[in-house]
Amino acid sequence: MKKSYKTTIYIALGTLALGVLIGAIFFSGSDEPILHANEEQAEQNIWTCTMHPQIRKTEPGLCPICGMELVPLNANSGDIGPTEVHMTPTAMQLANLQTTLVKTQKPIKEIRMNGKVKPDERKISSQVSHISGRLERLLVDFTGEYIASGQTVAYIYSPDLVTAQDELLEAYKIKKTQPELYNAAREKLRNWKLSDKQIDNIINTGKLQDRFPVIADVSGIVLNKRVNTGDYVQRGQALFEVANLNTIWVMFDIYEQDLEWINKGDMVNFSVQSLPGHTFHGKIDFIDPVIDPDRRVASARVQISNHENKLKPEMFATGLIKTSLKNQNEALVIPKSAVMWTGERSIVYVKMSSSGSGYNFMMREVILGPVLGDSYVVKSGLKEGETIVTNGTFSVDAAAQLAGKPSMMNPEGIVTTTGHDHGNMGNKIKENNDPKNVSNSERMAIYQLIQQYVLLKDALVNDQFDKSKQFANGLYTQIKQTEMSKFTGQEHKVWMQHNSHILSILSQIQEAENIGQVRNSMKPLSAHFIILARYFSPHKRGIFVFRCPMADKNNGADWLSFEEEVKNPYYGASMLTCGSLIDTIK
């Protein structure tokens, strides 16, 4: 028994030694395959944000900047061109990305015009007194009253008329011998607008009348009352200004640049604020040949029947003309929202092939033709059948900037020094976030701008519309006065990438008509300042980044603050504490 046990041990030891020997033979050459596998596994365990590729995590989660779900680093490393930017379905959904197929169509230009309802000048008349004298009584004594032709509107005492009646009675006595004198006396009264019936009544009664009625010559609305009871008036003096409003004019303002598109006979559809849902139609029957020197507009006249008296003088009207471009039957037409304009360049983002999970987008410079209301004619840069981004273009451009790809403000992109595009951008940003590369003057310049931004944010927190525009104007001026020479090297590129965007947003705020429009501009403005704050780290005590998940129609929006307390600028007093702290920039 003992002998058998020992034999079993010897066999096991021999087998183990043989296995070690075989392993040494096969694997003693190199351990590179094992290291390569470890490197590949390490790369697969890195997670990043498609909107902020500088983020690198060793496990899945949410991006600390935008809150988007992190994706594996190699998930967006598919077939991406050097000038293309990749966006995952999650990023596209958060950016509310929408695309449109480019196609040719008949270009119809839409011209919107503002105007006013006016009385038809051809149907405005003055009701005058045909007799000199004193107004004893006014039967029409307020503006807006309707008078009918033949209606008595006033009674007048006239010494001249008393004398003329006396002359008539004396001439009547010698009518047979001097008929010419009688006819002259009668004609004199007739010229003072006395009817034959009134004249015959004077002759039949033989009594002189000291008050005579003033009879309305036309029907219409009294636009202007020029006299009062007791006033002395001269023959031919206007008592009232009367307008017939059965037909009215709508006078539209046409700007100089639109004059070439509008012609006599064009159909205009218009509406007035006091009659919502009701649309009126009419043709242009006159275009003023003279430009108003102050407002730089010409007037176009539309005549409308107004028997129901719905349209009243001085009502505001908004008109629309649709006209075809001359000598152009078909053209490429794209929405205005698809175009990003820098003043010198117009660009769009074209959807390319799918790559992994999501799509690739590439910037394309285009040459634009005429503006067609909410769209442009494209002269070159696009082809029929291509798909372009029409909503969320700014988000795609921001992703391109962060990825170092060609973008609106940096058409050349950021030149990398290694062949690994997906990792280099993160290293580049990390390297430039080193405090050694950002000077104190650069930090101070950004800090002063963020201080002004915070004043704008606080005005929205306190629901102060006027102050928000005031601080936006101050921020605009401050950025304009910031010297570009303060920023050098890579910091200069970063500043230039965001400078024009911020100025454009502030210009929109300056034109805002209510606080809601200012708040709509706050999200993209904050996005730029958050990137600048992260890059330059201008404040030692820290700048707090907050997020409101309900802002921007539940898409969420961020803002910066020097205080750690939540004070929401997107809703103000209505939801002051809605939001949470998502990051602290130190």
C-alpha positions as a printed NumPy array, in Angstrom:
array([[  0.   ,   0.   ,   0.   ],
       [  2.754,   2.409,   0.86 ],
       [  4.598,   1.511,  -2.309],
       [  1.532,   2.282,  -4.438],
       [  1.065,   5.661,  -2.728],
       [  4.647,   6.701,  -3.414],
       [  4.331,   5.669,  -7.053],
       [  1.295,   7.992,  -7.475],
       [  3.223,  10.968,  -6.027],
       [  6.135,  10.39 ,  -8.379],
       [  3.839,  10.314, -11.403],
       [  2.154,  13.629, -10.402],
       [  5.495,  15.387,  -9.879],
       [  6.72 ,  14.133, -13.23 ],
       [  3.643,  15.415, -15.013],
       [  4.056,  18.86 , -13.412],
       [  7.7  ,  19.074, -14.418],
       [  6.801,  18.096, -17.982],
       [  4.19 ,  20.867, -18.163],
       [  6.662,  23.496, -16.966],
       [  9.194,  22.308, -19.541],
       [  6.687,  22.479, -22.412],
       [  5.591,  26.017, -21.333],
       [  9.173,  27.189, -21.281],
       [  9.723,  25.845, -24.782],
       [  6.674,  27.54 , -26.319],
       [  6.608,  30.865, -24.453],
       [ 10.232,  31.629, -23.647],
       [ 10.664,  33.61 , -26.931],
       [  8.727,  36.8  , -26.056],
       [  5.943,  38.125, -23.831],
       [  4.767,  40.788, -26.352],
       [  1.414,  39.134, -27.218],
       [  0.484,  39.138, -23.541],
       [  1.406,  42.821, -23.127],
       [ -0.469,  43.747, -26.315],
       [ -3.589,  42.072, -25.034],
       [ -3.284,  43.946, -21.766],
       [ -2.903,  47.251, -23.621],
       [ -5.962,  46.528, -25.763],
       [ -7.973,  45.633, -22.683],
       [ -6.851,  48.839, -20.984],
       [ -7.949,  50.874, -23.987],
       [-11.346,  49.193, -23.995],
       [-11.769,  50.143, -20.34 ],
       [-11.422,  53.898, -21.055],
       [-14.697,  55.838, -21.259],
       [-15.11 ,  59.315, -22.749],
       [-17.761,  61.923, -23.636],
       [-18.609,  62.512, -27.281],
       [-19.201,  66.228, -26.592],
       [-16.134,  66.644, -24.348],
       [-13.414,  64.243, -25.545],
       [-10.97 ,  65.545, -22.921],
       [-12.885,  63.532, -20.339],
       [-11.238,  60.143, -19.618],
       [-12.722,  57.676, -17.11 ],
       [-11.866,  54.073, -16.28 ],
       [-15.504,  53.143, -15.779],
       [-18.888,  54.123, -17.307],
       [-20.915,  56.999, -15.921],
       [-21.979,  60.578, -16.723],
       [-19.855,  63.384, -18.117],
       [-19.037,  65.86 , -15.302],
       [-19.407,  68.762, -17.764],
       [-22.618,  68.111, -19.666],
       [-24.112,  65.106, -17.889],
       [-24.166,  62.956, -21.033],
       [-23.621,  59.226, -20.782],
       [-19.995,  58.238, -21.301],
       [-19.157,  55.833, -24.141],
       [-16.209,  53.447, -24.635],
       [-13.26 ,  55.196, -26.215],
       [-13.195,  52.821, -29.167],
       [-16.946,  53.101, -29.722],
       [-16.522,  56.207, -31.813],
       [-13.202,  55.268, -33.394],
       [-14.732,  53.711, -36.462],
       [-14.421,  55.015, -39.955],
       [-14.084,  58.728, -39.129],
       [-12.458,  61.069, -41.626],
       [ -9.844,  63.604, -40.494],
       [-12.322,  66.494, -40.979],
       [-15.402,  64.717, -39.602],
       [-16.835,  64.807, -36.107],
       [-18.704,  61.862, -34.619],
       [-21.85 ,  62.113, -32.512],
       [-23.541,  59.249, -30.73 ],
       [-27.335,  58.838, -30.67 ],
       [-27.32 ,  60.097, -27.07 ],
       [-25.416,  63.247, -28.025],
       [-27.704,  63.827, -30.987],
       [-30.775,  63.466, -28.797],
       [-29.463,  65.854, -26.135],
       [-28.59 ,  68.408, -28.826],
       [-32.076,  67.984, -30.338],
       [-30.37 ,  67.335, -33.659],
       [-32.556,  67.45 , -36.771],
       [-31.551,  66.962, -40.389],
       [-33.079,  67.806, -43.781],
       [-32.534,  66.4  , -47.242],
       [-31.224,  69.003, -49.689],
       [-33.406,  69.233, -52.782],
       [-34.16 ,  71.589, -55.635],
       [-37.412,  73.496, -55.736],
       [-38.925,  76.619, -57.191],
       [-37.492,  79.481, -55.115],
       [-40.288,  81.553, -53.644],
       [-39.198,  84.674, -51.808],
       [-41.297,  85.685, -48.82 ],
       [-41.323,  89.36 , -47.901],
       [-42.935,  90.418, -44.652],
       [-44.108,  94.   , -44.297],
       [-45.549,  96.171, -41.57 ],
       [-48.287,  98.65 , -42.336],
       [-51.212, 100.74 , -41.123],
       [-54.851, 101.022, -42.098],
       [-55.599, 104.457, -43.552],
       [-58.758, 106.113, -44.966],
       [-59.032, 106.254, -48.739],
       [-57.743, 109.756, -49.443],
       [-60.025, 110.022, -52.467],
       [-63.04 , 109.663, -50.197],
       [-62.084, 112.248, -47.593],
       [-63.979, 115.541, -47.871],
       [-64.484, 118.676, -45.86 ],
       [-67.961, 119.73 , -44.836],
       [-67.866, 123.517, -45.167],
       [-70.159, 126.373, -44.329],
       [-71.531, 128.047, -47.437],
       [-72.617, 131.077, -45.422],
       [-70.613, 133.443, -43.232],
       [-71.979, 133.848, -39.723],
       [-72.163, 132.526, -36.182],
       [-72.807, 128.858, -35.35 ],
       [-75.933, 128.885, -33.216],
       [-76.106, 125.109, -32.838],
       [-74.03 , 122.042, -33.807],
       [-75.977, 118.819, -34.335],
       [-72.777, 116.812, -34.941],
       [-70.462, 117.603, -32.08 ],
       [-67.987, 114.727, -31.669],
       [-65.381, 112.876, -33.732],
       [-66.342, 109.454, -35.036],
       [-70.031, 110.228, -35.521],
       [-71.63 , 109.086, -38.76 ],
       [-73.414, 111.671, -40.935],
       [-75.533, 111.06 , -44.026],
       [-75.797, 113.208, -47.123],
       [-78.724, 115.67 , -46.743],
       [-78.597, 115.577, -42.956],
       [-78.696, 118.886, -41.054],
       [-75.407, 119.185, -39.181],
       [-75.617, 122.766, -37.826],
       [-77.648, 125.989, -37.671],
       [-76.027, 129.302, -38.488],
       [-76.988, 132.955, -37.974],
       [-75.836, 135.148, -40.847],
       [-76.483, 138.926, -41.235],
       [-75.479, 138.61 , -44.9  ],
       [-78.207, 136.033, -45.406],
       [-80.815, 138.315, -43.812],
       [-79.796, 141.061, -46.246],
       [-79.942, 138.666, -49.198],
       [-83.493, 137.586, -48.229],
       [-84.608, 141.182, -48.09 ],
       [-83.147, 141.759, -51.57 ],
       [-85.031, 138.706, -52.837],
       [-88.401, 139.975, -51.552],
       [-87.848, 143.424, -53.081],
       [-86.798, 141.896, -56.419],
       [-89.878, 139.673, -56.374],
       [-92.09 , 142.761, -56.307],
       [-90.608, 144.021, -59.602],
       [-90.233, 140.582, -61.132],
       [-92.403, 141.403, -64.154],
       [-90.602, 144.588, -65.071],
       [-87.061, 143.523, -64.079],
       [-86.892, 139.729, -64.172],
       [-83.082, 139.801, -64.405],
       [-82.845, 141.455, -60.979],
       [-85.174, 138.836, -59.498],
       [-83.229, 135.959, -61.032],
       [-79.927, 137.398, -59.741],
       [-81.274, 137.667, -56.186],
       [-82.596, 134.12 , -56.356],
       [-79.28 , 132.796, -57.778],
       [-77.363, 134.462, -54.969],
       [-79.258, 132.408, -52.371],
       [-78.899, 129.31 , -54.481],
       [-75.107, 129.789, -54.45 ],
       [-75.272, 129.782, -50.669],
       [-76.691, 126.271, -50.93 ],
       [-80.316, 127.201, -50.209],
       [-82.643, 124.904, -52.079],
       [-85.408, 126.142, -54.416],
       [-87.924, 124.918, -51.86 ],
       [-86.35 , 127.098, -49.143],
       [-86.263, 130.118, -51.479],
       [-89.917, 129.666, -52.507],
       [-90.847, 129.345, -48.831],
       [-89.253, 132.74 , -48.117],
       [-91.203, 134.327, -50.986],
       [-94.51 , 132.676, -50.008],
       [-94.293, 133.582, -46.316],
       [-92.684, 136.983, -46.829],
       [-90.794, 136.421, -43.555],
       [-87.051, 136.697, -43.124],
       [-85.285, 133.747, -41.465],
       [-82.357, 134.548, -39.159],
       [-81.107, 130.929, -38.67 ],
       [-80.479, 128.628, -41.554],
       [-79.527, 124.941, -41.494],
       [-76.185, 123.621, -42.807],
       [-76.887, 120.495, -44.861],
       [-74.31 , 117.659, -45.175],
       [-72.976, 117.307, -48.7  ],
       [-71.537, 113.746, -48.243],
       [-71.966, 110.661, -46.093],
       [-69.211, 109.303, -43.853],
       [-67.455, 109.287, -40.488],
       [-66.364, 112.543, -38.868],
       [-62.567, 112.3  , -38.615],
       [-61.984, 115.797, -37.311],
       [-64.293, 118.419, -35.808],
       [-62.845, 121.857, -36.454],
       [-65.438, 124.218, -34.838],
       [-67.606, 124.593, -31.757],
       [-70.975, 126.176, -31.053],
       [-70.695, 129.961, -30.992],
       [-67.764, 130.173, -33.38 ],
       [-67.866, 132.701, -36.208],
       [-67.128, 131.069, -39.529],
       [-66.42 , 132.361, -42.99 ],
       [-68.006, 131.169, -46.17 ],
       [-66.093, 128.096, -47.336],
       [-64.569, 127.377, -43.922],
       [-64.392, 123.649, -42.996],
       [-66.596, 122.549, -40.125],
       [-65.788, 118.8  , -40.243],
       [-63.472, 116.395, -42.043],
       [-65.559, 113.452, -43.244],
       [-64.338, 110.113, -44.615],
       [-66.24 , 107.321, -46.318],
       [-64.747, 104.088, -44.913],
       [-66.549, 101.65 , -47.195],
       [-63.161, 101.247, -48.859],
       [-59.869, 101.778, -47.036],
       [-56.161, 101.724, -47.791],
       [-53.49 ,  99.632, -46.098],
       [-50.141, 101.378, -46.45 ],
       [-47.199,  98.945, -46.129],
       [-43.549,  99.896, -45.622],
       [-41.088,  98.352, -48.102],
       [-37.38 ,  98.448, -47.326],
       [-34.965,  99.442, -50.049],
       [-33.483,  95.958, -50.438],
       [-36.956,  94.49 , -51.077],
       [-38.146,  97.009, -53.656],
       [-36.835,  95.009, -56.618],
       [-38.986,  92.036, -55.615],
       [-42.315,  93.891, -55.298],
       [-44.393,  95.034, -58.255],
       [-47.737,  96.666, -58.837],
       [-50.405,  93.959, -58.981],
       [-48.711,  91.59 , -56.484],
       [-51.133,  89.846, -54.119],
       [-50.699,  90.611, -50.411],
       [-52.084,  88.526, -47.551],
       [-52.257,  90.448, -44.297],
       [-53.709,  90.297, -40.81 ],
       [-54.36 ,  92.75 , -37.984],
       [-53.781,  92.136, -34.292],
       [-57.346,  92.991, -33.262],
       [-58.814,  90.319, -35.57 ],
       [-56.82 ,  87.14 , -34.812],
       [-57.368,  84.265, -37.215],
       [-58.781,  86.508, -39.94 ],
       [-56.713,  86.985, -43.113],
       [-57.346,  89.734, -45.661],
       [-56.268,  89.769, -49.285],
       [-55.6  ,  92.567, -51.726],
       [-53.436,  93.657, -54.631],
       [-50.848,  96.403, -54.607],
       [-52.237,  99.221, -56.769],
       [-49.564, 101.844, -56.091],
       [-45.897, 101.971, -54.987],
       [-44.539, 105.302, -53.807],
       [-41.787, 106.45 , -56.189],
       [-40.04 , 108.391, -53.398],
       [-38.12 , 106.875, -50.459],
       [-38.77 , 108.302, -47.008],
       [-35.403, 109.956, -46.17 ],
       [-35.647, 109.217, -42.44 ],
       [-37.016, 105.67 , -42.331],
       [-35.545, 104.549, -45.684],
       [-38.767, 102.886, -46.804],
       [-41.243, 103.303, -49.64 ],
       [-44.998, 102.85 , -49.245],
       [-47.057, 100.251, -51.073],
       [-50.837, 100.743, -51.163],
       [-53.461,  98.019, -51.004],
       [-57.137,  98.979, -51.419],
       [-59.67 ,  96.844, -49.508],
       [-63.474,  96.81 , -49.413],
       [-64.641,  97.524, -45.868],
       [-68.448,  97.471, -45.937],
       [-68.594,  95.595, -42.606],
       [-66.372,  98.265, -41.04 ],
       [-64.014,  95.652, -39.513],
       [-60.902,  97.569, -40.468],
       [-60.465, 100.897, -38.752],
       [-57.953, 103.656, -39.488],
       [-54.614, 103.416, -37.626],
       [-54.84 ,  99.654, -37.065],
       [-51.478,  97.903, -37.424],
       [-51.229,  95.282, -40.17 ],
       [-48.668,  92.575, -40.972],
       [-48.467,  91.603, -44.633],
       [-46.805,  88.804, -46.59 ],
       [-45.899,  88.705, -50.279],
       [-44.694,  85.546, -52.002],
       [-42.883,  86.203, -55.248],
       [-40.859,  83.979, -57.578],
       [-37.256,  84.767, -58.378],
       [-36.88 ,  86.142, -61.861],
       [-35.174,  83.956, -64.472],
       [-34.785,  81.044, -62.031],
       [-37.151,  78.083, -62.099],
       [-35.259,  75.595, -59.906],
       [-32.617,  76.079, -57.193],
       [-31.203,  74.419, -54.076],
       [-33.032,  75.835, -51.068],
       [-32.058,  75.199, -47.422],
       [-33.524,  76.506, -44.121],
       [-31.902,  79.485, -42.429],
       [-31.387,  77.452, -39.265],
       [-28.91 ,  75.212, -41.108],
       [-26.484,  78.054, -41.828],
       [-23.848,  79.35 , -39.441],
       [-22.611,  82.746, -40.576],
       [-19.388,  84.401, -39.407],
       [-19.594,  87.565, -41.496],
       [-17.199,  86.279, -44.136],
       [-18.037,  82.601, -44.337],
       [-21.285,  80.639, -44.369],
       [-21.056,  77.007, -43.345],
       [-23.372,  74.034, -42.893],
       [-22.812,  70.567, -41.443],
       [-23.368,  67.657, -43.797],
       [-24.266,  64.209, -42.439],
       [-21.812,  61.652, -43.725],
       [-21.796,  57.865, -43.303],
       [-22.667,  56.182, -40.026],
       [-19.735,  55.227, -37.807],
       [-20.232,  52.684, -35.076],
       [-23.078,  53.913, -32.921],
       [-24.084,  57.276, -34.412],
       [-23.184,  59.448, -37.395],
       [-20.311,  61.522, -38.673],
       [-20.748,  65.167, -39.668],
       [-18.45 ,  67.332, -41.766],
       [-18.306,  71.112, -42.066],
       [-18.991,  72.45 , -45.553],
       [-18.562,  76.059, -46.69 ],
       [-21.367,  77.282, -48.96 ],
       [-22.035,  80.357, -51.092],
       [-25.515,  81.726, -50.496],
       [-27.864,  83.435, -52.913],
       [-30.984,  85.479, -52.143],
       [-32.835,  85.179, -48.843],
       [-36.267,  83.564, -49.211],
       [-37.949,  84.426, -45.926],
       [-36.863,  81.562, -43.628],
       [-34.566,  79.949, -46.191],
       [-31.625,  80.607, -48.511],
       [-30.862,  79.82 , -52.121],
       [-27.529,  77.973, -52.298],
       [-25.33 ,  78.893, -55.247],
       [-22.547,  76.391, -54.528],
       [-21.189,  74.065, -51.847],
       [-24.033,  71.517, -51.697],
       [-25.564,  68.927, -53.987],
       [-29.093,  67.657, -54.254],
       [-29.615,  64.541, -52.148],
       [-27.145,  65.444, -49.378],
       [-28.405,  65.653, -45.802],
       [-27.607,  68.682, -43.636],
       [-28.165,  69.582, -39.993],
       [-31.026,  72.065, -39.618],
       [-31.407,  72.1  , -35.829],
       [-28.606,  71.705, -33.301],
       [-25.945,  73.032, -35.687],
       [-24.249,  74.913, -32.867],
       [-23.853,  71.693, -30.856],
       [-22.201,  69.927, -33.791],
       [-19.817,  72.862, -34.266],
       [-18.968,  72.869, -30.547],
       [-18.182,  69.131, -30.736],
       [-15.95 ,  69.792, -33.751],
       [-14.065,  72.527, -31.882],
       [-13.472,  70.327, -28.849],
       [-12.353,  67.447, -31.048],
       [ -9.852,  69.671, -32.845],
       [-11.668,  69.256, -36.161],
       [-12.397,  72.079, -38.642],
       [-15.168,  74.293, -37.277],
       [-16.793,  77.64 , -37.932],
       [-14.197,  79.728, -36.078],
       [-11.246,  77.441, -36.78 ],
       [-11.554,  76.106, -40.35 ],
       [ -8.147,  74.451, -40.173],
       [ -8.84 ,  72.543, -36.97 ],
       [ -6.137,  71.816, -34.37 ],
       [ -3.092,  70.103, -35.848],
       [ -2.18 ,  67.009, -33.865],
       [  1.305,  65.593, -33.491],
       [  0.445,  61.9  , -33.339],
       [ -1.472,  59.552, -35.498],
       [ -3.915,  58.636, -32.74 ],
       [ -6.649,  61.228, -33.218],
       [ -8.988,  59.932, -30.541],
       [ -6.495,  60.252, -27.737],
       [ -4.505,  63.282, -28.777],
       [ -7.203,  65.888, -28.273],
       [ -7.658,  64.881, -24.666],
       [ -3.925,  65.099, -24.068],
       [ -3.79 ,  68.464, -25.835],
       [ -6.432,  69.999, -23.605],
       [ -4.987,  68.437, -20.522],
       [ -1.572,  69.812, -21.427],
       [ -2.897,  73.33 , -22.   ],
       [ -4.859,  73.289, -18.757],
       [ -1.53 ,  73.183, -16.993],
       [ -1.293,  76.441, -14.993],
       [  2.193,  76.988, -16.417],
       [  0.695,  77.607, -19.889],
       [ -1.921,  80.194, -18.802],
       [ -0.602,  83.592, -17.752],
       [ -1.997,  85.721, -14.955],
       [ -3.054,  88.42 , -17.416],
       [ -5.047,  85.847, -19.403],
       [ -6.723,  84.573, -16.246],
       [ -7.534,  88.121, -15.123],
       [ -9.106,  88.988, -18.48 ],
       [-11.382,  85.926, -18.351],
       [-12.195,  86.514, -14.675],
       [-13.353,  90.087, -15.392],
       [-15.61 ,  88.852, -18.201],
       [-17.106,  86.159, -15.966],
       [-17.804,  88.817, -13.323],
       [-19.869,  90.754, -15.882],
       [-21.554,  87.507, -16.986],
       [-22.555,  86.856, -13.356],
       [-24.178,  90.31 , -13.173],
       [-26.267,  89.366, -16.207],
       [-27.118,  86.021, -14.61 ],
       [-28.149,  87.716, -11.328],
       [-30.425,  90.132, -13.229],
       [-32.281,  87.122, -14.651],
       [-32.418,  85.54 , -11.196],
       [-34.179,  88.701,  -9.972],
       [-36.476,  88.889, -13.069],
       [-34.974,  92.247, -14.084],
       [-35.386,  92.509, -17.848],
       [-33.99 ,  96.03 , -18.312],
       [-30.939,  95.315, -16.159],
       [-30.256,  92.055, -17.998],
       [-30.045,  93.973, -21.288],
       [-27.907,  96.619, -19.597],
       [-25.402,  94.041, -18.309],
       [-25.429,  92.207, -21.657],
       [-24.511,  95.483, -23.336],
       [-21.761,  96.026, -20.764],
       [-20.394,  92.525, -21.372],
       [-20.462,  93.121, -25.124],
       [-18.473,  96.352, -24.707],
       [-16.035,  94.706, -22.314],
       [-15.302,  91.862, -24.752],
       [-14.831,  94.357, -27.577],
       [-12.322,  96.239, -25.442],
       [-10.402,  93.103, -24.444],
       [ -7.113,  93.175, -26.309],
       [ -6.419,  90.068, -28.385],
       [ -2.705,  90.488, -27.655],
       [ -3.388,  89.405, -24.053],
       [ -3.819,  85.842, -25.318],
       [ -0.922,  84.003, -26.953],
       [ -0.312,  80.58 , -28.416],
       [ -3.007,  77.978, -27.874],
       [ -4.804,  80.302, -25.437],
       [ -5.259,  82.794, -28.295],
       [ -6.904,  80.096, -30.424],
       [ -9.265,  79.14 , -27.611],
       [-10.22 ,  82.789, -27.036],
       [-10.841,  83.393, -30.733],
       [-13.   ,  80.259, -31.025],
       [-15.436,  81.587, -28.428],
       [-15.131,  85.357, -28.821],
       [-17.321,  85.756, -31.926],
       [-19.928,  83.257, -30.696],
       [-20.347,  85.195, -27.449],
       [-20.628,  88.55 , -29.236],
       [-23.28 ,  87.12 , -31.564],
       [-25.331,  85.839, -28.621],
       [-25.021,  89.171, -26.786],
       [-26.21 ,  90.988, -29.912],
       [-29.355,  88.837, -29.842],
       [-29.906,  89.711, -26.17 ],
       [-29.615,  93.425, -26.971],
       [-32.462,  93.005, -29.484],
       [-34.623,  90.991, -27.06 ],
       [-38.137,  92.303, -26.457],
       [-38.851,  90.374, -23.254],
       [-37.037,  88.49 , -20.512],
       [-37.968,  85.115, -22.026],
       [-35.861,  85.87 , -25.103],
       [-32.912,  86.802, -22.89 ],
       [-33.241,  83.505, -21.009],
       [-33.313,  81.57 , -24.284],
       [-29.911,  83.063, -25.125],
       [-28.509,  82.292, -21.678],
       [-27.919,  78.587, -22.392],
       [-25.462,  78.988, -25.321],
       [-23.849,  81.984, -23.582],
       [-23.256,  79.929, -20.429],
       [-21.893,  77.01 , -22.465],
       [-19.116,  79.232, -23.865],
       [-18.259,  80.742, -20.494],
       [-18.142,  77.315, -18.841],
       [-15.609,  76.145, -21.438],
       [-13.535,  79.308, -20.926],
       [-13.716,  78.915, -17.143],
       [-12.56 ,  75.281, -17.344],
       [ -9.728,  76.145, -19.69 ],
       [ -8.344,  79.22 , -17.92 ],
       [ -9.366,  78.374, -14.302],
       [ -9.434,  82.081, -13.415],
       [-10.64 ,  81.949,  -9.792],
       [ -8.713,  80.347,  -6.905],
       [-11.739,  79.998,  -4.617],
       [-13.665,  78.201,  -7.35 ],
       [-16.483,  78.843,  -9.793],
       [-19.608,  76.715,  -9.39 ],
       [-21.388,  75.069, -12.308],
       [-25.107,  74.46 , -11.831],
       [-27.647,  72.654, -13.988],
       [-31.408,  73.103, -14.313],
       [-32.897,  69.916, -15.844],
       [-36.184,  71.66 , -16.762],
       [-34.728,  74.555, -18.758],
       [-34.794,  74.576, -22.566],
       [-37.942,  72.435, -22.76 ],
       [-36.573,  69.791, -20.355],
       [-33.304,  69.463, -22.305],
       [-31.427,  71.037, -19.41 ],
       [-29.196,  74.104, -19.215],
       [-26.164,  75.123, -17.129],
       [-24.902,  78.35 , -15.626],
       [-21.922,  79.709, -13.66 ],
       [-21.962,  81.337, -10.246],
       [-19.526,  82.521,  -7.594],
       [-22.007,  81.389,  -4.916],
       [-22.67 ,  77.793,  -3.946],
       [-26.384,  78.49 ,  -3.411],
       [-28.781,  77.526,  -6.216],
       [-30.392,  80.601,  -7.801],
       [-31.92 ,  79.696, -11.149],
       [-31.605,  82.368, -13.901],
       [-33.79 ,  80.422, -16.357],
       [-36.946,  80.717, -14.218],
       [-36.194,  83.411, -11.646],
       [-38.638,  83.755,  -8.776],
       [-41.06 ,  81.192, -10.24 ],
       [-38.572,  78.313,  -9.61 ],
       [-35.609,  79.96 ,  -7.928],
       [-34.121,  76.819,  -6.358],
       [-34.604,  74.468,  -9.3  ],
       [-31.198,  72.997, -10.127],
       [-28.18 ,  71.307,  -8.623],
       [-24.427,  71.786,  -8.358],
       [-22.691,  69.568, -10.928],
       [-19.086,  70.784, -10.741],
       [-16.662,  73.214,  -9.123],
       [-13.95 ,  74.786, -11.295],
       [-10.815,  75.558,  -9.264]])
